[in-house]
Structure formats: structure tokens, C-alpha cells
Amino acid sequence: MSETLHIVCPHCHTTNRLPAEKLDAGGHCGRCKGALFTGQPVELDAASFEKHLRASNIPLLVDFWAPWCGPCRMMAPAFAQAARTLEPHVRLAKINTETEPQLAARLGIRSIPTLILFHGGHEIARQAGALDSAAIVRWTKAAL
């Protein structure tokens, strides 16, 4: 019997079931028909973050950033490149700490950019400061 993964849609945030052996092929959301993996980081708010954190079986790598932050803006293209490399085995997401200050405070974000890797609903690694794409991929794979 095949293992079934739960994957949260990056568009409508509906939880989808996907056979594990079809993860590399991607798939489409049963509700909105959007691609489950786009090769781009997903913009999340507090509610959609909780859904991806709790309902998805794949790791979640979140970039906590702010629009006024120079290093955050410099790292954005590298984070997008890392998404193209790490998906579909890791979901990459961005959370704007200016629009989600309560979430940032709850998670203890003290400097930005900060990357936090979650798996199984729990934080497994944290990295503060801007990284290039190769470093993001290396750090994520080492933490998993």
C-alpha cells in the first residue's frame, strides 16, 4: 500500500492528498485546480501559516522579512531560487513581519531576515541573516 501525503495548496490553502510516489510529479489542487508546487515561495499570513504548519506532511521553510529591510530584499531572489531547487520536498514561504507582528513575536523573531525550518508542526532549525541560494539549500538539507 502506498503512503499518502497531505499537501496544502499554495493558492487556496486546501489540504490535498497525494501519493508519496507522485510527489516529484507535483499535482493539482482538488479544489482550485492550481499547481501544488509552483517553484516560488508562498506568501502566508498567520492563518495560512498555521494551516501549512499543521496540515502538510512536507517540511516548511519560512523566510521572516520586512519590506524596509535591505538584507531581506537582497535575499529574496536567492530564496526564490532555493524554492525551485527544494520543491516539492520542502514548501518555501514568506511572512512579512510588518503585517504579522503577533506571529513574529510568538515565534521569537528578533532580527530579519530569519529562516525557520518546521517539520511535523515543530521548529527544527533557525538561521538569522541573509544567505545565498546555495547556502539556503545546503542549510535546509543539513537540518533535515
Phi, psi and omega in degrees: 000139183277142175285139178251131177260148171261125181234126179273131180296134178286348183262304184251355177065027174276141177279128180244151173260134181222127176302135184305323182289349179257007181301315181295337178278350179084242182130175182232151180293133178292339182266302186262351179071006177287157178295137179288338178226127185247352184075015179229147175298148180262131175280123181241151168253184184300317182292314181290330174300312181299321179297311180295321181295314188272328190260341185267143179272351180262154178301153180238118177254118185246132173262112175269122190216176173214149184298331182277353187274112179302309178300327177296315180294324179293325183279342185306313179296326178293321179294320177296319178296320178298325178299319180295330180277317188274331177290146010265010185275344177221135174269126176258137183219158178236138175232122179280115183290343177286324180268346180231056184295328180293319178295315179300318179294316180300324181271001176071035177285115183251340177215156179229150358288148172230131174258133173233130177257125180245147172208136181063028179083005183233149174290131177243343178199154181216141180217122176262145178102156182287141177231157172275172186302313181298321180292322177298313181297313180300312182298317181296312181296322179294324181287334180274000000 
